[in-house]
C-alpha cells in the first residue's frame, strides 16, 4: 500500500501555548507532519524547501527574518505557503 504524501508544516512562535494549540489543531489529521519551534534560529537551521506551510508570529524577534530565510532557501521551483500571525 502506498502511503499518502503528508503536508509538512513548520510553526514558529515563542509562546508554547500557541504552539500547543496549533499542534492540537493539526494532529487530529494524519495528513500533516507538523514541527514546532520557539526559537527562530532553530527554525532557520531546520527549514528546507520541502516544507509546504510555515505559520509564524511576525513579532517574534524580527519576524521578517523568518520570511527572508524562506525566500533565500526556496528556489523558483519550490513554493512554501506562509501564514503570518500576531496576537498584538
HELIX and SHEET records of a PDB file:
HELIX    1   1 UNK A   16  UNK A   27  1                                  12    
HELIX    2   2 UNK A   40  UNK A   46  1                                   7    
HELIX    3   3 UNK A   63  UNK A   73  1                                  11    
SHEET    1   A 4 UNK A  32  UNK A  37  0                                        
SHEET    2   A 4 UNK A   7  UNK A  12  1                                        
SHEET    3   A 4 UNK A  53  UNK A  57  1                                        
SHEET    4   A 4 UNK A  81  UNK A  85  1                                        
END                                                                             
